[in-house]
């Protein structure tokens, strides 16, 4: 039987046993005492799982076990106490059942794709061939821990609220396969998960394999621009899943040891929420950090000697191939001069109808040897059909399709005791879609986009992107190559998984100074050490950086020089946290003075607004604003609305971008341009109109807030279009920026002194639990609102000093 108990309960059981054995003897009636016959004790059943969970402040669990299965069990059980419904909902999606159970919240196209890619057969093959035994045990234990919580709690007592699942029919015990399906879905977030609609669209075949007979075809294709592609891609914009990180070495540190700041910007709702925890497995693993739903070990974190973080990389994880069809058989394509058959794969998924009934949807996918056939008709009718307007088909190859290396790699990263071992752990190339930054106790710092990228060299890219359609798609972000030529197949590097770049071919910087990334590419990770000459699929070079990236390096360079008002030069554990919680607006640093001059020069705002007095007040507020998004700052909302209206103006800057100075260019408003001056004036008037009902002098914390159980928590930070410290929120008219979507989420700052234990601080802005009834639903949110951090314990004595409760879970 499963058991949950504390050690203190063992003593009363022993006393009761002793009393029963000896307390009933009577010496007057029994002149002779016969030795009792000892009964053979019934052996306790052997335990499969045995873990201890120590809970510390703000609902952080510290799971200790002697084997990976037990560690997974304790982690799953602890996670379930705070977020069971969140992960259970994702198991439904990963198994291709969202439309069956979630109605309008489901996605039948995604379900069909996951019925194919996450089929039991495929997932079992991944388990058998790609997942080490110790990890399979850990994942199976994680499932058992979740199931244990469900059995103890009951479906009718599960969490309520927007992410709850009390009484839901889709709640069920899960299996090892379920855990792998969820992880596989997560790994495909940057590839197959982006193209589910495109993969379901093909209907074969529809006509003759001939090019559309139109002299205007080239012109028609040329009209398909990036806007059409962006609108058709079923993924959030880049800023929705961005991150920042600094990795500081001894030359930039005041202590001589490394310093790391990790600052992911991930969603506030759903399975991509982070969760903080600490896992210890015997003497082989001891890491504190955070992970997304369903992952049984930290993917961002620190141990006694190394700390690391990730930022989302927008390197490409797939390519398309254009296939030449056999004109005599449209179910064949030409490859190396020979016809190859396209294969059909039929799957089915269920969908709930408006009347509550359920229908079965059957669909047939088609594949080439590259992968799934896709149809881009949602972008333009010219790109759809079988064949498309060019008389061809498009197929899709996914570099992460069979990649399960990442889970083992994250464990190896957590086991590293110095930077050399950490770097060695990256060589398996399992990280699916993120950059990695790290620092260690010994003053080493590291940046690398050591992630899964198709092995397409610059030469292959230049020679295999051929013709009108391939060029069009490639220029709009979907690299497409000639699928008829074997020379255009992906290459491989030695000692690396087939088809992807190896460690030595990927960009990285090992330094004793510092490295940083805020979701721009590898090119700029340190202004003095630019990384160039890599495959175009890894990302562009010598291009204009985002305002947030520029702010990242401006802050670092100011800190190196000691010119930011935070004390003597160099990073320490306090000032690196201040770079985040200081909430400076870099766009305002660049243009606010000129904007104020422009608006103060307007004599009559009635030419631009029906409320000229309020626009004039807004101008005065901007003039007094501290250019920060702190909770007591007055004016951020005005600048936010102004900037979003002018930041993409083609004539915005007087000094253009210079690849030799990517941190400081472009700059200076182009105030000599009359059209820009008119745009700025009208945009300020329009900003004030959008803020109707919100006073111009209201503090930011009363305008941007996260409301939990009726309490509003002011949230410092602002849009990633303007600054380093990101909170992305939508304006609710007349209320404020109360619909927070993503931004500063799990944050960690780590360094080392002369002791064995790291000096570390963490916080989770949206708190640990999605259950409104939990004590940990809003406590960390309040802490973040107040500008404070959790002093994060790794060593046992530090942990026990802030213990709230502990439990042993066994089964």
C-alpha positions, -999 to +999 in steps of 0.1 A: +000+000+000+012+035-007+023+054+025+028+090+034+041+096+069+067+115+090+094+098+110+079+111+142+050+087+139+073+056+142+078+061+180+041+058+190+038+026+169+068+011+187+054+020+222+020+005+213+038-027+202+058-029+234+027-024+256+008-051+238+037-076+242+045-070+279+016-051+296-008-081+300+013-105+320+000-116+356+027-131+379+001-142+406-017-166+382+013-178+364+041-192+388+061-203+358+066-182+328+069-200+295+088-185+268+064-171+242+064-186+208+077-160+184+054-155+155+071-150+121+066-114+112+049-106+080+075-089+058+068-055+046+064-054+008+095-042-009+092-005-019+094+006-055+095+043-046+108+061-016+114+099-015+115+126+010+100+161+002+110+191+023+089+221+015+104+255+021+091+291+018+069+300-011+061+264-018+094+252-031+098+214-028+132+197-022+130+161-033+156+136-020+158+100-031+184+073-036+174+063-071+160+080-102+126+062-101+120+075-065+132+110-075+107+110-103+080+097-080+086+125-054+088+151-081+056+140-097+038+139-064+051+174-054+042+189-087+007+174-086+000+191-053+004+225-069-004+220-106-019+186-113-046+199-137-021+219-157+000+188-166-030+165-170-045+189-196-012+187-215-013+149-214-046+151-231-032+173-259-001+152-263-022+121-269-042+139-296-075+142-277-080+179-272-109+183-295-126+154-279-125+169-244-119+206-246-145+216-273-136+250-287-104+249-266-092+219-286-074+217-319-085+189-342-056+195-366-030+193-338-048+161-325-045+144-359-008+153-361-001+140-326-021+108-333+005+103-360+037+116-345+029+105-309+014+071-318+019+044-292+042+026-317+064+056-323+066+065-287+074+030-276+102+029-302+116+061-287+115+046-252+132+014-264+159+030-285+165+066-272+158+068-235+184+055-210+171+030-185+176+054-155+155+081-172+128+057-181+127+048-145+125+084-135+097+091-160+078+061-149+082+072-113+070+107-122+038+091-137+034+071-105+037+102-084+010+120-103-012+089-102-006+087-064-018+122-060-049+115-080-057+084-061-053+102-027-072+133-038-100+120-060-111+136-092-140+154-074-115+172-051-090+185-077-083+222-082-109+246-094-102+279-112-093+287-148-067+259-149-086+235-127-100+201-136-123+192-107-147+164-118-133+164-154-140+133-174-105+135-191-086+130-158-071+096-157-040+077-145-011+082-168+017+059-180+053+061-191+042+065-226+021+095-217+051+112-201+072+106-232+044+119-255+043+151-235+081+155-237+081+147-274+054+174-280+075+199-261+106+191-281+087+197-313+076+232-302+100+248-326+093+225-356+064+201-362+042+218-336+044+250-358+031+233-389+002+212-378-023+231-400+001+228-430+005+191-424-033+184-423-041+205-454-029+182-483-056+164-502-041+141-528-042+144-558-062+171-574-049+177-609-022+175-635+014+179-624+020+209-646+029+244-639+001+269-639-001+284-674+001+321-665+026+346-675+019+365-643+027+336-620+061+351-610+044+384-603+016+368-583+041+348-562+062+379-556+031+396-539+032+370-511+051+388-484+062+381-449+030+394-434+010+366-451+035+340-437+034+355-402-004+355-402-005+319-413+020+305-388+001+291-358+027+302-332+031+333-310+055+360-321+091+357-310+087+381-280+060+358-266+086+331-256+118+352-252+143+353-225+174+372-212+206+358-196+240+370-185+269+347-179+297+366-162+333+355-158+360+366-133+371+395-154+337+411-152+330+400-116+338+417-084+344+384-066+365+366-092+339+338-094+313+335-121+278+352-118+247+341-137+214+358-142+187+337-158+155+355-169+131+335-191+100+352-204+075+324-206+037+322-205+018+329-173-008+302-181-007+267-194+020+239-196+048+264-204+046+278-169+078+272-149+078+254-116+107+257-090+121+226-073+152+209-060+161+173-068+188+152-051+195+117-062+220+100-039+255+113-045+251+117-083+227+146-088+219+177-067+203+206-086+179+235-078+161+252-106+129+251-127+112+232-155+080+232-175+051+208-168+060+172-172+098+175-169+111+156-139+144+176-134+153+212-136+162+225-171+174+258-158+192+258-125+224+255-105+244+230-085+273+236-061+297+247-089+278+256-121+247+277-129+230+279-163+200+293-181+185+292-216+171+318-239+148+308-269+168+305-301+152+312-334+176+291-354+157+268-378+148+233-367+134+221-400+136+226-437+111+222-465+119+204-498+102+210-531+093+177-548+090+172-585+060+150-592+059+121-616+035+134-643+023+099-649+016+092-613+009+120-589+015+097-559+052+096-569+080+121-568+113+122-586+145+117-566+179+112-582+163+105-615+140+078-602+103+078-591+096+072-554+062+064-539+046+087-515+033+068-484-001+072-469-008+071-431-044+071-419-052+081-384-083+092-365-092+116-337-124+125-320-142+158-318-170+170-296-198+187-314-219+216-302-247+193-291-223+173-269-220+143-291-187+130-303-177+123-339-146+105-352-125+124-377-103+103-400-074+117-419-047+105-442-012+120-441+013+116-468+051+113-465+081+113-486+114+100-473+121+135-460+089+136-439+053+149-440+038+165-471+026+200-463+003+224-481+008+262-477-025+271-492-034+290-460-007+315-469-018+318-505-039+296-529-009+295-552+010+275-526-018+250-520-032+220-539-018+188-552+001+199-572+005+236-563+007+264-589+043+253-597+032+218-604+051+205-573+047+194-537+063+205-505+076+182-479+090+188-444+119+174-425+121+179-388+155+177-370+138+171-336+114+144-347+133+116-330+154+137-306+150+124-271+186+133-262+177+165-244+165+149-212+197+130-206+217+161-216+199+182-189+209+156-163+245+157-175+245+195-173+233+193-138+260+169-128+289+191-141+313+203-115+331+229-136+327+245-170+348+219-188+324+192-178+294+214-185+306+221-220+313+184-226+277+176-216+265+198-245+282+177-272+253+152-275+233+180-292+200+173-275+188+208-266+159+214-290+154+251-294+173+273-270+206+290-265+226+281-233+245+304-210+265+293-180+289+304-153+309+285-128+325+289-094+360+293-110+352+324-131+344+308-164+315+320-186+299+304-216+274+312-244+264+288-272+236+280-295+244+244-290+210+231-302+195+209-329+199+226-363+197+208-397+231+203-411+228+227-441+261+245-447+262+279-463+275+263-495+246+239-495+221+266-487+234+288-516+234+259-541+203+240-531+178+268-529+167+269-565+140+285-586+110+307-579+091+288-552+122+277-531+135+312-532+102+328-522+097+304-492+134+307-481+133+345-482+102+344-460+118+322-433+110+287-445+142+274-459+132+252-489+156+232-510+155+209-541+141+176-531+151+158-563+188+161-557+206+138-533+233+165-529+207+186-511+202+161-483+213+173-449+248+165-440+262+151-407+292+157-384+313+130-368+301+117-334+268+136-338+233+125-345+225+121-382+215+153-400+224+179-374+254+201-368+278+189-342+293+209-313+323+222-333+301+235-361+279+255-338+285+291-324+299+293-289+319+317-267+340+305-238+352+336-220+365+350-187+347+383-194+309+380-200+284+368-225+247+376-229+217+368-250+182+383-254+169+362-282+188+377-311+211+353-328+246+341-319+263+370-338+263+393-308+270+376-275+297+401-265+305+433-284+342+425-285+339+389-296+314+387-325+306+352-338+305+350-376+307+325-404+280+300-394+252+284-414+223+307-423+200+282-406+216+291-373+206+327-378+216+360-395+247+379-388+256+416-390+220+427-386+201+453-365+195+440-330+163+445-310+159+473-285+159+446-257+192+431-269+208+464-272+196+472-237+211+439-225+246+450-237+243+487-227+236+475-191+265+451-192+289+477-206+278+503-181+283+478-153+318+469-166+326+507-165+308+514-132+287+542-148+252+529-140+250+543-105+253+508-089+287+512-074+322+501-084+328+483-118+319+447-121+290+424-114+280+410-080+249+391-068+232+424-059+238+446-088+230+419-114+196+415-098+192+453-100+197+452-137+165+432-139+144+447-111+155+483-120+131+481-149+147+507-171+131+515-205+159+517-231+136+530-258+129+559-235+167+563-228+171+567-266+142+591-275+123+605-246+142+638-244+134+645-281+098+633-277+093+657-248+108+686-268+084+678-297+053+675-276+061+707-256+064+725-288+028+719-297+008+750-290-026+736-298-034+699-292-069+703-306-054+698-340-047+662-330-072+653-302-107+660-290-092+661-255-063+685-258-060+692-221-053+656-213-027+653-241-010+684-227-010+667-193+005+636-208+033+656-222+041+670-187+039+636-172+064+622-197+088+651-190+088+641-153+089+603-158+119+584-144+121+562-176+115+531-155+086+507-151+087+504-114+054+501-095+056+537-083+068+551-117+044+576-132+042+578-170+052+543-184+017+537-198+018+569-219+052+560-234+041+524-240+012+534-261+032+561-279+062+537-287+040+509-301+027+534-326+060+548-338+087+521-333+085+507-368+084+540-386+108+536-416+123+570-410+126+569-372+164+571-368+188+599-378+218+576-372+214+543-391+224+508-380+261+502-382+273+466-380+305+479-364+285+493-335+255+471-331+249+481-295+246+519-300+230+521-335+205+531-348+199+561-325+187+597-324+152+605-336+151+619-371+136+652-361+144+668-394+117+646-410+084+664-411+064+632-416+080+617-385+073+648-364+036+646-375+035+609-367+049+614-332+024+642-324-006+623-336+006+591-320+008+608-286-028+620-290-039+585-301-021+570-271-040+593-247-073+583-264-064+546-260-059+552-223-093+568-218-105+562-182-069+557-169-055+589-153-022+601-169-006+604-134-016+570-121+014+549-109+024+519-130+017+494-103-019+504-103-021+501-141-001+469-147-011+442-122-018+405-118-051+400-100-053+369-078-083+360-056-094+397-058-061+412-048-042+432-074-004+428-074+014+456-092+040+441-116+071+460-125+086+456-160+073+464-194+071+455-231+100+435-246+099+459-275+114+486-252+134+471-224+153+442-207+128+435-178+098+422-196+061+419-186+039+415-217+003+425-210-027+436-230-045+468-223-080+463-209-098+495-218-104+517-188-087+493-165-050+489-173-025+462-184-042+435-164-041+407-190-006+395-185+004+369-211+041+363-204+073+379-193+096+377-163+088+342-150+114+320-132+144+342-124+176+331-108+208+350-098+237+328-087+273+333-077+299+317-053+320+328-024+345+308-004+319+284+010+307+252-005+272+265-010+263+288-039+249+323-031+217+321-050+184+339-053+153+328-072+117+339-077+087+329-097+066+359-106+033+341-110+038+318-080+041+280-078+005+269-079-023+273-104-049+264-076-066+294-062-071+276-029-033+270-025-012+290-001+013+293-030-011+307-055-001+344-050+027+345-023+056+347-048+037+371-069+034+395-040+071+390-033+079+399-070+056+429-068+076+442-037+109+438-056+122+410-034+138+376-040+138+341-024+172+333-008+174+299-025+189+271-004+208+242-020+228+229+010+209+208+036+215+232+065+202+262+045+172+242+034+163+230+069+166+266+082+136+277+061+117+244+062+079+247+063+070+210+064+083+176+052+068+144+041+080+110+031+062+094+001+065+057-005+049+031-027 
